[in-house]
């Protein structure tokens, strides 16, 4: 297998893994860090623990009761 083919295959596997994690609700911290580095280089990115807590709060709510 040529280097270009390996590179494409590795990129495709990363995307498949990322998609699978998003489908089951696992946040993509590496994608978040890449986005922060490229779009907000002067901002301090959240730690992994802060990121996971923020994503869980966004998905499941921030506490309190809900009717539906």
PDB file of N, CA, C, O and CB in Angstrom:
ATOM      1  N   UNK A   1       0.858  -1.171   0.000  1.00  0.00           N
ATOM      2  CA  UNK A   1       0.000   0.000   0.000  1.00  0.00           C
ATOM      3  C   UNK A   1       0.905   1.235   0.000  1.00  0.00           C
ATOM      4  O   UNK A   1       1.850   1.309   0.786  1.00  0.00           O
ATOM      5  CB  UNK A   1      -0.977  -0.003   1.235  1.00  0.00           C
ATOM      6  N   UNK A   2       0.631   2.170  -0.847  1.00  0.00           N
ATOM      7  CA  UNK A   2       1.425   3.387  -0.958  1.00  0.00           C
ATOM      8  C   UNK A   2       1.130   4.322   0.218  1.00  0.00           C
ATOM      9  O   UNK A   2       0.092   4.211   0.870  1.00  0.00           O
ATOM     10  CB  UNK A   2       1.140   4.098  -2.298  1.00  0.00           C
ATOM     11  N   UNK A   3       2.053   5.237   0.475  1.00  0.00           N
ATOM     12  CA  UNK A   3       1.884   6.175   1.585  1.00  0.00           C
ATOM     13  C   UNK A   3       0.613   7.013   1.443  1.00  0.00           C
ATOM     14  O   UNK A   3      -0.079   7.257   2.431  1.00  0.00           O
ATOM     15  CB  UNK A   3       3.095   7.090   1.680  1.00  0.00           C
ATOM     16  N   UNK A   4       0.306   7.449   0.238  1.00  0.00           N
ATOM     17  CA  UNK A   4      -0.899   8.250   0.026  1.00  0.00           C
ATOM     18  C   UNK A   4      -2.148   7.444   0.351  1.00  0.00           C
ATOM     19  O   UNK A   4      -3.097   7.980   0.924  1.00  0.00           O
ATOM     20  CB  UNK A   4      -0.961   8.759  -1.419  1.00  0.00           C
ATOM     21  N   UNK A   5      -2.160   6.173  -0.006  1.00  0.00           N
ATOM     22  CA  UNK A   5      -3.308   5.317   0.296  1.00  0.00           C
ATOM     23  C   UNK A   5      -3.435   5.106   1.797  1.00  0.00           C
ATOM     24  O   UNK A   5      -4.544   5.113   2.331  1.00  0.00           O
ATOM     25  CB  UNK A   5      -3.180   3.963  -0.422  1.00  0.00           C
ATOM     26  N   UNK A   6      -2.317   4.919   2.479  1.00  0.00           N
ATOM     27  CA  UNK A   6      -2.344   4.747   3.941  1.00  0.00           C
ATOM     28  C   UNK A   6      -2.870   6.009   4.614  1.00  0.00           C
ATOM     29  O   UNK A   6      -3.651   5.944   5.563  1.00  0.00           O
ATOM     30  CB  UNK A   6      -0.932   4.405   4.479  1.00  0.00           C
ATOM     31  N   UNK A   7      -2.435   7.143   4.116  1.00  0.00           N
ATOM     32  CA  UNK A   7      -2.887   8.416   4.683  1.00  0.00           C
ATOM     33  C   UNK A   7      -4.389   8.586   4.506  1.00  0.00           C
ATOM     34  O   UNK A   7      -5.088   8.984   5.438  1.00  0.00           O
ATOM     35  CB  UNK A   7      -2.143   9.591   4.032  1.00  0.00           C
ATOM     36  N   UNK A   8      -4.882   8.283   3.312  1.00  0.00           N
ATOM     37  CA  UNK A   8      -6.328   8.375   3.066  1.00  0.00           C
ATOM     38  C   UNK A   8      -7.095   7.381   3.929  1.00  0.00           C
ATOM     39  O   UNK A   8      -8.144   7.715   4.480  1.00  0.00           O
ATOM     40  CB  UNK A   8      -6.638   8.128   1.579  1.00  0.00           C
ATOM     41  N   UNK A   9      -6.577   6.160   4.050  1.00  0.00           N
ATOM     42  CA  UNK A   9      -7.251   5.144   4.858  1.00  0.00           C
ATOM     43  C   UNK A   9      -7.280   5.554   6.330  1.00  0.00           C
ATOM     44  O   UNK A   9      -8.294   5.379   7.005  1.00  0.00           O
ATOM     45  CB  UNK A   9      -6.554   3.781   4.699  1.00  0.00           C
ATOM     46  N   UNK A  10      -6.173   6.095   6.824  1.00  0.00           N
ATOM     47  CA  UNK A  10      -6.123   6.538   8.220  1.00  0.00           C
ATOM     48  C   UNK A  10      -7.100   7.682   8.463  1.00  0.00           C
ATOM     49  O   UNK A  10      -7.779   7.713   9.489  1.00  0.00           O
ATOM     50  CB  UNK A  10      -4.698   6.974   8.596  1.00  0.00           C
ATOM     51  N   UNK A  11      -7.174   8.616   7.529  1.00  0.00           N
ATOM     52  CA  UNK A  11      -8.110   9.736   7.665  1.00  0.00           C
ATOM     53  C   UNK A  11      -9.555   9.234   7.655  1.00  0.00           C
ATOM     54  O   UNK A  11     -10.386   9.716   8.425  1.00  0.00           O
ATOM     55  CB  UNK A  11      -7.895  10.762   6.530  1.00  0.00           C
ATOM     56  N   UNK A  12      -9.849   8.275   6.792  1.00  0.00           N
ATOM     57  CA  UNK A  12     -11.201   7.734   6.723  1.00  0.00           C
ATOM     58  C   UNK A  12     -11.542   7.006   8.025  1.00  0.00           C
ATOM     59  O   UNK A  12     -12.661   7.135   8.522  1.00  0.00           O
ATOM     60  CB  UNK A  12     -11.345   6.781   5.515  1.00  0.00           C
ATOM     61  N   UNK A  13     -10.613   6.254   8.578  1.00  0.00           N
ATOM     62  CA  UNK A  13     -10.868   5.559   9.836  1.00  0.00           C
ATOM     63  C   UNK A  13     -11.089   6.548  10.977  1.00  0.00           C
ATOM     64  O   UNK A  13     -11.939   6.320  11.838  1.00  0.00           O
ATOM     65  CB  UNK A  13      -9.705   4.622  10.170  1.00  0.00           C
ATOM     66  N   UNK A  14     -10.336   7.637  10.988  1.00  0.00           N
ATOM     67  CA  UNK A  14     -10.552   8.663  12.019  1.00  0.00           C
ATOM     68  C   UNK A  14     -11.952   9.250  11.899  1.00  0.00           C
ATOM     69  O   UNK A  14     -12.638   9.433  12.904  1.00  0.00           O
ATOM     70  CB  UNK A  14      -9.494   9.784  11.908  1.00  0.00           C
ATOM     71  N   UNK A  15     -12.381   9.546  10.671  1.00  0.00           N
ATOM     72  CA  UNK A  15     -13.718  10.114  10.471  1.00  0.00           C
ATOM     73  C   UNK A  15     -14.808   9.118  10.869  1.00  0.00           C
ATOM     74  O   UNK A  15     -15.815   9.504  11.463  1.00  0.00           O
ATOM     75  CB  UNK A  15     -13.904  10.539   9.005  1.00  0.00           C
ATOM     76  N   UNK A  16     -14.614   7.845  10.545  1.00  0.00           N
ATOM     77  CA  UNK A  16     -15.594   6.821  10.934  1.00  0.00           C
ATOM     78  C   UNK A  16     -15.674   6.734  12.453  1.00  0.00           C
ATOM     79  O   UNK A  16     -16.766   6.663  13.016  1.00  0.00           O
ATOM     80  CB  UNK A  16     -15.221   5.437  10.332  1.00  0.00           C
ATOM     81  N   UNK A  17     -14.525   6.740  13.113  1.00  0.00           N
ATOM     82  CA  UNK A  17     -14.505   6.700  14.576  1.00  0.00           C
ATOM     83  C   UNK A  17     -15.177   7.915  15.188  1.00  0.00           C
ATOM     84  O   UNK A  17     -15.940   7.795  16.147  1.00  0.00           O
ATOM     85  CB  UNK A  17     -13.080   6.601  15.078  1.00  0.00           C
ATOM     86  N   UNK A  18     -14.893   9.089  14.631  1.00  0.00           N
ATOM     87  CA  UNK A  18     -15.497  10.317  15.120  1.00  0.00           C
ATOM     88  C   UNK A  18     -17.014  10.267  14.951  1.00  0.00           C
ATOM     89  O   UNK A  18     -17.755  10.637  15.862  1.00  0.00           O
ATOM     90  CB  UNK A  18     -14.913  11.534  14.385  1.00  0.00           C
ATOM     91  N   UNK A  19     -17.470   9.816  13.801  1.00  0.00           N
ATOM     92  CA  UNK A  19     -18.907   9.711  13.541  1.00  0.00           C
ATOM     93  C   UNK A  19     -19.564   8.739  14.505  1.00  0.00           C
ATOM     94  O   UNK A  19     -20.638   9.019  15.038  1.00  0.00           O
ATOM     95  CB  UNK A  19     -19.161   9.271  12.097  1.00  0.00           C
ATOM     96  N   UNK A  20     -18.924   7.593  14.732  1.00  0.00           N
ATOM     97  CA  UNK A  20     -19.479   6.599  15.656  1.00  0.00           C
ATOM     98  C   UNK A  20     -19.571   7.162  17.071  1.00  0.00           C
ATOM     99  O   UNK A  20     -20.575   6.959  17.752  1.00  0.00           O
ATOM    100  CB  UNK A  20     -18.623   5.322  15.651  1.00  0.00           C
ATOM    101  N   UNK A  21     -18.535   7.866  17.517  1.00  0.00           N
ATOM    102  CA  UNK A  21     -18.566   8.454  18.857  1.00  0.00           C
ATOM    103  C   UNK A  21     -19.683   9.488  18.974  1.00  0.00           C
ATOM    104  O   UNK A  21     -20.377   9.537  19.990  1.00  0.00           O
ATOM    105  CB  UNK A  21     -17.212   9.099  19.191  1.00  0.00           C
ATOM    106  N   UNK A  22     -19.860  10.305  17.951  1.00  0.00           N
ATOM    107  CA  UNK A  22     -20.928  11.301  17.984  1.00  0.00           C
ATOM    108  C   UNK A  22     -22.304  10.647  17.974  1.00  0.00           C
ATOM    109  O   UNK A  22     -23.236  11.148  18.603  1.00  0.00           O
ATOM    110  CB  UNK A  22     -20.798  12.252  16.802  1.00  0.00           C
ATOM    111  N   UNK A  23     -22.434   9.537  17.267  1.00  0.00           N
ATOM    112  CA  UNK A  23     -23.723   8.848  17.198  1.00  0.00           C
ATOM    113  C   UNK A  23     -24.142   8.295  18.556  1.00  0.00           C
ATOM    114  O   UNK A  23     -25.333   8.250  18.865  1.00  0.00           O
ATOM    115  CB  UNK A  23     -23.662   7.719  16.177  1.00  0.00           C
ATOM    116  N   UNK A  24     -23.184   7.878  19.363  1.00  0.00           N
ATOM    117  CA  UNK A  24     -23.530   7.329  20.680  1.00  0.00           C
ATOM    118  C   UNK A  24     -23.399   8.362  21.789  1.00  0.00           C
ATOM    119  O   UNK A  24     -23.590   8.043  22.962  1.00  0.00           O
ATOM    120  CB  UNK A  24     -22.649   6.136  20.994  1.00  0.00           C
ATOM    121  N   UNK A  25     -23.073   9.609  21.420  1.00  0.00           N
ATOM    122  CA  UNK A  25     -23.090  10.694  22.385  1.00  0.00           C
ATOM    123  C   UNK A  25     -21.779  11.020  23.053  1.00  0.00           C
ATOM    124  O   UNK A  25     -21.764  11.774  24.026  1.00  0.00           O
ATOM    125  CB  UNK A  25     -24.048  10.390  23.404  1.00  0.00           C
ATOM    126  N   UNK A  26     -20.662  10.473  22.563  1.00  0.00           N
ATOM    127  CA  UNK A  26     -19.370  10.821  23.138  1.00  0.00           C
ATOM    128  C   UNK A  26     -18.838  12.071  22.459  1.00  0.00           C
ATOM    129  O   UNK A  26     -18.739  12.109  21.233  1.00  0.00           O
ATOM    130  CB  UNK A  26     -18.368   9.655  22.999  1.00  0.00           C
ATOM    131  N   UNK A  27     -18.495  13.090  23.228  1.00  0.00           N
ATOM    132  CA  UNK A  27     -17.993  14.328  22.624  1.00  0.00           C
ATOM    133  C   UNK A  27     -16.600  14.146  22.035  1.00  0.00           C
ATOM    134  O   UNK A  27     -15.845  13.277  22.471  1.00  0.00           O
ATOM    135  CB  UNK A  27     -17.972  15.446  23.658  1.00  0.00           C
ATOM    136  N   UNK A  28     -16.263  14.960  21.052  1.00  0.00           N
ATOM    137  CA  UNK A  28     -14.991  14.880  20.336  1.00  0.00           C
ATOM    138  C   UNK A  28     -14.043  15.971  20.839  1.00  0.00           C
ATOM    139  O   UNK A  28     -14.011  17.072  20.290  1.00  0.00           O
ATOM    140  CB  UNK A  28     -15.214  15.012  18.805  1.00  0.00           C
ATOM    141  N   UNK A  29     -13.278  15.661  21.877  1.00  0.00           N
ATOM    142  CA  UNK A  29     -12.384  16.643  22.469  1.00  0.00           C
ATOM    143  C   UNK A  29     -11.268  17.037  21.504  1.00  0.00           C
ATOM    144  O   UNK A  29     -10.910  18.212  21.429  1.00  0.00           O
ATOM    145  CB  UNK A  29     -11.790  16.099  23.759  1.00  0.00           C
ATOM    146  N   UNK A  30     -10.719  16.084  20.771  1.00  0.00           N
ATOM    147  CA  UNK A  30      -9.647  16.405  19.824  1.00  0.00           C
ATOM    148  C   UNK A  30     -10.142  17.347  18.728  1.00  0.00           C
ATOM    149  O   UNK A  30      -9.424  18.259  18.318  1.00  0.00           O
ATOM    150  CB  UNK A  30      -9.085  15.119  19.198  1.00  0.00           C
ATOM    151  N   UNK A  31     -11.361  17.126  18.259  1.00  0.00           N
ATOM    152  CA  UNK A  31     -11.943  18.027  17.268  1.00  0.00           C
ATOM    153  C   UNK A  31     -12.165  19.417  17.842  1.00  0.00           C
ATOM    154  O   UNK A  31     -11.951  20.422  17.164  1.00  0.00           O
ATOM    155  CB  UNK A  31     -13.259  17.465  16.749  1.00  0.00           C
ATOM    156  N   UNK A  32     -12.594  19.464  19.092  1.00  0.00           N
ATOM    157  CA  UNK A  32     -12.780  20.745  19.771  1.00  0.00           C
ATOM    158  C   UNK A  32     -11.453  21.485  19.881  1.00  0.00           C
ATOM    159  O   UNK A  32     -11.382  22.683  19.606  1.00  0.00           O
ATOM    160  CB  UNK A  32     -13.393  20.536  21.168  1.00  0.00           C
ATOM    161  N   UNK A  33     -10.396  20.772  20.284  1.00  0.00           N
ATOM    162  CA  UNK A  33      -9.082  21.417  20.418  1.00  0.00           C
ATOM    163  C   UNK A  33      -8.582  21.924  19.070  1.00  0.00           C
ATOM    164  O   UNK A  33      -8.023  23.018  18.996  1.00  0.00           O
ATOM    165  CB  UNK A  33      -8.060  20.438  21.022  1.00  0.00           C
ATOM    166  N   UNK A  34      -8.774  21.150  18.005  1.00  0.00           N
ATOM    167  CA  UNK A  34      -8.350  21.582  16.673  1.00  0.00           C
ATOM    168  C   UNK A  34      -9.124  22.834  16.250  1.00  0.00           C
ATOM    169  O   UNK A  34      -8.548  23.764  15.685  1.00  0.00           O
ATOM    170  CB  UNK A  34      -8.555  20.445  15.641  1.00  0.00           C
ATOM    171  N   UNK A  35     -10.420  22.851  16.522  1.00  0.00           N
ATOM    172  CA  UNK A  35     -11.236  24.021  16.192  1.00  0.00           C
ATOM    173  C   UNK A  35     -10.757  25.245  16.960  1.00  0.00           C
ATOM    174  O   UNK A  35     -10.609  26.324  16.386  1.00  0.00           O
ATOM    175  CB  UNK A  35     -12.717  23.751  16.498  1.00  0.00           C
ATOM    176  N   UNK A  36     -10.516  25.080  18.255  1.00  0.00           N
ATOM    177  CA  UNK A  36     -10.062  26.210  19.074  1.00  0.00           C
ATOM    178  C   UNK A  36      -8.724  26.741  18.581  1.00  0.00           C
ATOM    179  O   UNK A  36      -8.518  27.954  18.525  1.00  0.00           O
ATOM    180  CB  UNK A  36      -9.948  25.795  20.547  1.00  0.00           C
ATOM    181  N   UNK A  37      -7.820  25.847  18.224  1.00  0.00           N
ATOM    182  CA  UNK A  37      -6.495  26.272  17.757  1.00  0.00           C
ATOM    183  C   UNK A  37      -6.584  27.038  16.444  1.00  0.00           C
ATOM    184  O   UNK A  37      -5.853  28.006  16.239  1.00  0.00           O
ATOM    185  CB  UNK A  37      -5.578  25.062  17.588  1.00  0.00           C
ATOM    186  N   UNK A  38      -7.469  26.613  15.562  1.00  0.00           N
ATOM    187  CA  UNK A  38      -7.538  27.254  14.252  1.00  0.00           C
ATOM    188  C   UNK A  38      -8.439  28.492  14.224  1.00  0.00           C
ATOM    189  O   UNK A  38      -8.165  29.431  13.476  1.00  0.00           O
ATOM    190  CB  UNK A  38      -8.026  26.263  13.237  1.00  0.00           C
ATOM    191  N   UNK A  39      -9.502  28.508  15.023  1.00  0.00           N
ATOM    192  CA  UNK A  39     -10.457  29.614  14.967  1.00  0.00           C
ATOM    193  C   UNK A  39     -10.365  30.593  16.141  1.00  0.00           C
ATOM    194  O   UNK A  39     -10.763  31.751  16.010  1.00  0.00           O
ATOM    195  CB  UNK A  39     -11.837  29.062  14.905  1.00  0.00           C
ATOM    196  N   UNK A  40      -9.850  30.144  17.272  1.00  0.00           N
ATOM    197  CA  UNK A  40      -9.785  30.983  18.469  1.00  0.00           C
ATOM    198  C   UNK A  40      -8.424  30.810  19.150  1.00  0.00           C
ATOM    199  O   UNK A  40      -8.369  30.385  20.304  1.00  0.00           O
ATOM    200  CB  UNK A  40     -10.937  30.629  19.452  1.00  0.00           C
ATOM    201  N   UNK A  41      -7.330  31.130  18.459  1.00  0.00           N
ATOM    202  CA  UNK A  41      -5.997  30.839  19.009  1.00  0.00           C
ATOM    203  C   UNK A  41      -5.670  31.603  20.291  1.00  0.00           C
ATOM    204  O   UNK A  41      -4.814  31.163  21.058  1.00  0.00           O
ATOM    205  CB  UNK A  41      -4.954  31.151  17.980  1.00  0.00           C
ATOM    206  N   UNK A  42      -6.322  32.726  20.539  1.00  0.00           N
ATOM    207  CA  UNK A  42      -6.021  33.498  21.735  1.00  0.00           C
ATOM    208  C   UNK A  42      -6.876  33.097  22.940  1.00  0.00           C
ATOM    209  O   UNK A  42      -6.623  33.566  24.050  1.00  0.00           O
ATOM    210  CB  UNK A  42      -6.210  34.961  21.449  1.00  0.00           C
ATOM    211  N   UNK A  43      -7.864  32.254  22.747  1.00  0.00           N
ATOM    212  CA  UNK A  43      -8.739  31.825  23.844  1.00  0.00           C
ATOM    213  C   UNK A  43      -8.174  30.563  24.504  1.00  0.00           C
ATOM    214  O   UNK A  43      -7.561  29.721  23.848  1.00  0.00           O
ATOM    215  CB  UNK A  43     -10.184  31.565  23.324  1.00  0.00           C
ATOM    216  N   UNK A  44      -8.396  30.455  25.820  1.00  0.00           N
ATOM    217  CA  UNK A  44      -7.953  29.265  26.544  1.00  0.00           C
ATOM    218  C   UNK A  44      -8.975  28.151  26.332  1.00  0.00           C
ATOM    219  O   UNK A  44     -10.145  28.313  26.678  1.00  0.00           O
ATOM    220  CB  UNK A  44      -7.766  29.567  28.064  1.00  0.00           C
ATOM    221  N   UNK A  45      -8.543  27.021  25.766  1.00  0.00           N
ATOM    222  CA  UNK A  45      -9.498  25.920  25.582  1.00  0.00           C
ATOM    223  C   UNK A  45      -9.825  25.258  26.929  1.00  0.00           C
ATOM    224  O   UNK A  45      -9.024  25.296  27.864  1.00  0.00           O
ATOM    225  CB  UNK A  45      -8.930  24.869  24.591  1.00  0.00           C
ATOM    226  N   UNK A  46     -10.986  24.667  27.005  1.00  0.00           N
ATOM    227  CA  UNK A  46     -11.376  23.939  28.210  1.00  0.00           C
ATOM    228  C   UNK A  46     -10.493  22.709  28.370  1.00  0.00           C
ATOM    229  O   UNK A  46      -9.968  22.174  27.394  1.00  0.00           O
ATOM    230  CB  UNK A  46     -12.871  23.533  28.155  1.00  0.00           C
ATOM    231  N   UNK A  47     -10.340  22.278  29.596  1.00  0.00           N
ATOM    232  CA  UNK A  47      -9.658  21.009  29.842  1.00  0.00           C
ATOM    233  C   UNK A  47     -10.603  19.893  29.382  1.00  0.00           C
ATOM    234  O   UNK A  47     -11.783  20.133  29.126  1.00  0.00           O
ATOM    235  CB  UNK A  47      -9.261  20.843  31.373  1.00  0.00           C
ATOM    236  N   UNK A  48     -10.078  18.698  29.282  1.00  0.00           N
ATOM    237  CA  UNK A  48     -10.924  17.564  28.875  1.00  0.00           C
ATOM    238  C   UNK A  48     -12.096  17.403  29.847  1.00  0.00           C
ATOM    239  O   UNK A  48     -13.229  17.176  29.422  1.00  0.00           O
ATOM    240  CB  UNK A  48     -10.091  16.251  28.813  1.00  0.00           C
ATOM    241  N   UNK A  49     -11.825  17.519  31.147  1.00  0.00           N
ATOM    242  CA  UNK A  49     -12.887  17.360  32.153  1.00  0.00           C
ATOM    243  C   UNK A  49     -13.940  18.462  32.006  1.00  0.00           C
ATOM    244  O   UNK A  49     -15.137  18.184  32.072  1.00  0.00           O
ATOM    245  CB  UNK A  49     -12.288  17.381  33.584  1.00  0.00           C
ATOM    246  N   UNK A  50     -13.504  19.708  31.806  1.00  0.00           N
ATOM    247  CA  UNK A  50     -14.449  20.813  31.602  1.00  0.00           C
ATOM    248  C   UNK A  50     -15.282  20.589  30.344  1.00  0.00           C
ATOM    249  O   UNK A  50     -16.490  20.828  30.337  1.00  0.00           O
ATOM    250  CB  UNK A  50     -13.698  22.155  31.507  1.00  0.00           C
ATOM    251  N   UNK A  51     -14.628  20.131  29.286  1.00  0.00           N
ATOM    252  CA  UNK A  51     -15.310  19.894  28.014  1.00  0.00           C
ATOM    253  C   UNK A  51     -16.388  18.817  28.166  1.00  0.00           C
ATOM    254  O   UNK A  51     -17.518  18.994  27.712  1.00  0.00           O
ATOM    255  CB  UNK A  51     -14.295  19.483  26.929  1.00  0.00           C
ATOM    256  N   UNK A  52     -16.033  17.710  28.804  1.00  0.00           N
ATOM    257  CA  UNK A  52     -17.000  16.615  28.972  1.00  0.00           C
ATOM    258  C   UNK A  52     -18.167  17.078  29.837  1.00  0.00           C
ATOM    259  O   UNK A  52     -19.321  16.781  29.529  1.00  0.00           O
ATOM    260  CB  UNK A  52     -16.322  15.369  29.605  1.00  0.00           C
ATOM    261  N   UNK A  53     -17.878  17.804  30.920  1.00  0.00           N
ATOM    262  CA  UNK A  53     -18.956  18.294  31.784  1.00  0.00           C
ATOM    263  C   UNK A  53     -19.878  19.248  31.027  1.00  0.00           C
ATOM    264  O   UNK A  53     -21.098  19.175  31.170  1.00  0.00           O
ATOM    265  CB  UNK A  53     -18.374  18.995  33.021  1.00  0.00           C
ATOM    266  N   UNK A  54     -19.302  20.141  30.226  1.00  0.00           N
ATOM    267  CA  UNK A  54     -20.106  21.080  29.450  1.00  0.00           C
ATOM    268  C   UNK A  54     -20.960  20.360  28.421  1.00  0.00           C
ATOM    269  O   UNK A  54     -22.128  20.707  28.248  1.00  0.00           O
ATOM    270  CB  UNK A  54     -19.212  22.099  28.761  1.00  0.00           C
ATOM    271  N   UNK A  55     -20.415  19.376  27.741  1.00  0.00           N
ATOM    272  CA  UNK A  55     -21.169  18.612  26.741  1.00  0.00           C
ATOM    273  C   UNK A  55     -22.283  17.815  27.403  1.00  0.00           C
ATOM    274  O   UNK A  55     -23.386  17.738  26.862  1.00  0.00           O
ATOM    275  CB  UNK A  55     -20.235  17.669  25.959  1.00  0.00           C
ATOM    276  N   UNK A  56     -22.017  17.219  28.565  1.00  0.00           N
ATOM    277  CA  UNK A  56     -23.065  16.473  29.262  1.00  0.00           C
ATOM    278  C   UNK A  56     -24.183  17.410  29.710  1.00  0.00           C
ATOM    279  O   UNK A  56     -25.360  17.066  29.603  1.00  0.00           O
ATOM    280  CB  UNK A  56     -22.481  15.724  30.474  1.00  0.00           C
ATOM    281  N   UNK A  57     -23.826  18.583  30.206  1.00  0.00           N
ATOM    282  CA  UNK A  57     -24.840  19.552  30.626  1.00  0.00           C
ATOM    283  C   UNK A  57     -25.664  20.000  29.424  1.00  0.00           C
ATOM    284  O   UNK A  57     -26.880  20.160  29.533  1.00  0.00           O
ATOM    285  CB  UNK A  57     -24.182  20.771  31.314  1.00  0.00           C
ATOM    286  N   UNK A  58     -25.017  20.203  28.286  1.00  0.00           N
ATOM    287  CA  UNK A  58     -25.741  20.615  27.089  1.00  0.00           C
ATOM    288  C   UNK A  58     -26.680  19.514  26.607  1.00  0.00           C
ATOM    289  O   UNK A  58     -27.765  19.797  26.099  1.00  0.00           O
ATOM    290  CB  UNK A  58     -24.761  20.992  25.979  1.00  0.00           C
ATOM    291  N   UNK A  59     -26.265  18.270  26.766  1.00  0.00           N
ATOM    292  CA  UNK A  59     -27.094  17.161  26.289  1.00  0.00           C
ATOM    293  C   UNK A  59     -28.223  16.806  27.248  1.00  0.00           C
ATOM    294  O   UNK A  59     -29.355  16.568  26.827  1.00  0.00           O
ATOM    295  CB  UNK A  59     -26.235  15.945  26.057  1.00  0.00           C
ATOM    296  N   UNK A  60     -27.909  16.774  28.539  1.00  0.00           N
ATOM    297  CA  UNK A  60     -28.875  16.268  29.515  1.00  0.00           C
ATOM    298  C   UNK A  60     -29.515  17.348  30.371  1.00  0.00           C
ATOM    299  O   UNK A  60     -30.370  17.039  31.201  1.00  0.00           O
ATOM    300  CB  UNK A  60     -28.211  15.278  30.405  1.00  0.00           C
ATOM    301  N   UNK A  61     -29.136  18.577  30.199  1.00  0.00           N
ATOM    302  CA  UNK A  61     -29.705  19.653  30.994  1.00  0.00           C
ATOM    303  C   UNK A  61     -28.776  20.026  32.136  1.00  0.00           C
ATOM    304  O   UNK A  61     -27.814  19.320  32.436  1.00  0.00           O
ATOM    305  CB  UNK A  61     -31.073  19.253  31.534  1.00  0.00           C
ATOM    306  N   UNK A  62     -29.077  21.114  32.744  1.00  0.00           N
ATOM    307  CA  UNK A  62     -28.205  21.647  33.793  1.00  0.00           C
ATOM    308  C   UNK A  62     -28.810  21.435  35.175  1.00  0.00           C
ATOM    309  O   UNK A  62     -28.508  22.200  36.090  1.00  0.00           O
ATOM    310  CB  UNK A  62     -27.941  23.136  33.561  1.00  0.00           C
ATOM    311  N   UNK A  63     -29.611  20.472  35.347  1.00  0.00           N
ATOM    312  CA  UNK A  63     -30.200  20.215  36.668  1.00  0.00           C
ATOM    313  C   UNK A  63     -31.649  20.664  36.705  1.00  0.00           C
ATOM    314  O   UNK A  63     -32.188  21.196  35.735  1.00  0.00           O
ATOM    315  CB  UNK A  63     -29.399  20.929  37.769  1.00  0.00           C
ATOM    316  N   UNK A  64     -32.247  20.436  37.836  1.00  0.00           N
ATOM    317  CA  UNK A  64     -33.662  20.779  37.959  1.00  0.00           C
ATOM    318  C   UNK A  64     -34.517  19.707  37.309  1.00  0.00           C
ATOM    319  O   UNK A  64     -34.005  18.770  36.697  1.00  0.00           O
ATOM    320  CB  UNK A  64     -33.950  22.150  37.325  1.00  0.00           C
ATOM    321  N   UNK A  65     -35.789  19.853  37.447  1.00  0.00           N
ATOM    322  CA  UNK A  65     -36.678  18.846  36.871  1.00  0.00           C
ATOM    323  C   UNK A  65     -37.265  19.333  35.558  1.00  0.00           C
ATOM    324  O   UNK A  65     -37.402  20.533  35.316  1.00  0.00           O
ATOM    325  CB  UNK A  65     -37.799  18.493  37.850  1.00  0.00           C
ATOM    326  N   UNK A  66     -37.594  18.399  34.749  1.00  0.00           N
ATOM    327  CA  UNK A  66     -38.239  18.711  33.475  1.00  0.00           C
ATOM    328  C   UNK A  66     -39.519  17.910  33.366  1.00  0.00           C
ATOM    329  O   UNK A  66     -39.617  16.792  33.872  1.00  0.00           O
ATOM    330  CB  UNK A  66     -37.298  18.411  32.277  1.00  0.00           C
ATOM    331  N   UNK A  67     -40.455  18.473  32.729  1.00  0.00           N
ATOM    332  CA  UNK A  67     -41.712  17.785  32.512  1.00  0.00           C
ATOM    333  C   UNK A  67     -41.566  16.739  31.426  1.00  0.00           C
ATOM    334  O   UNK A  67     -42.043  15.614  31.575  1.00  0.00           O
ATOM    335  CB  UNK A  67     -42.808  18.774  32.150  1.00  0.00           C
ATOM    336  N   UNK A  68     -40.917  17.097  30.347  1.00  0.00           N
ATOM    337  CA  UNK A  68     -40.851  16.213  29.191  1.00  0.00           C
ATOM    338  C   UNK A  68     -39.434  15.970  28.730  1.00  0.00           C
ATOM    339  O   UNK A  68     -39.216  15.242  27.762  1.00  0.00           O
ATOM    340  CB  UNK A  68     -41.653  16.780  28.064  1.00  0.00           C
TER     341      UNK A  68
END
